[in-house]
Amino acid sequence: MIIAANLKTNLTRSATCKYIKELQICVQNSTQNVIVFPATSSLDSYESNVTIGAQNAYPVENGAFTGEIGLEHLKEFEIKTILIGHSERRHILGESQEFIAKKFHYFKEQGFQIIFCVGEPLEIREGSKEEMLTYIHKQFEGIDTTYENLIIAYEPVWAIGTGKVPTLEDIKEIHKELKKKSSAPLLYGGSVKVNNVKDILSVENVDGVLVGSAALYAEHFCTMIEYADELQQSRH
Ligand code: PEP
């Protein structure tokens, strides 16, 4: 399974270094594919079995894009994984679908593993199921859903950082629909915690989780990785 942590604008470089060291202890005994997305200024060449990914980068090698980092900054640390389309970048930073698709295309051309996020805001959720699916499908415009290095994360906007989680039945239903769109591994994200991760990982077509706030403590994130291992063992 894929167990990913989005650290957002948290953990300084030294805190991230400590965090990765703590994770290494549990990851070395795990069969899970663990990915961590540190804050940009905390990117580094960490010695670990954890895959380090970028939360964001501008789709250029380098250039005049104040405040952004480009491909060469990721190459410095051999980073080949990137998060694209996260709801905070769509809704807070105002990234358009057109720009997201451009970014996707650029990093696809570079062979990156892309975790591509989709998900509906509350007002869409409150409408019909058809409206919700139409909204989510639009988030795939310009995106190559057959890309071999693609991972999709379904993250309802209303569930991110709120403690609210869709029912397991709802997750099952939407994941079933999304699997029709792409055969890429499909993660669930949005208020995943130690106390609900096992249930969520047990849902059909959930290939892993993308965790924000609950992953900020290495101990909690390690427990989630251990639960994923237990679940996988129980299936064999
Ligand atoms: C996220 O930001 O990708 C996320 C899932 O956050 P949280 O777990 O805090 O809801």
Residues whose N, C-alpha, C, O or C-beta is under 5 A from the ligand:
A	BS01	PEP	N6 A159 I160 G161 T162 G189 G190 S191 V192 L210 V211 G212 S213 A214
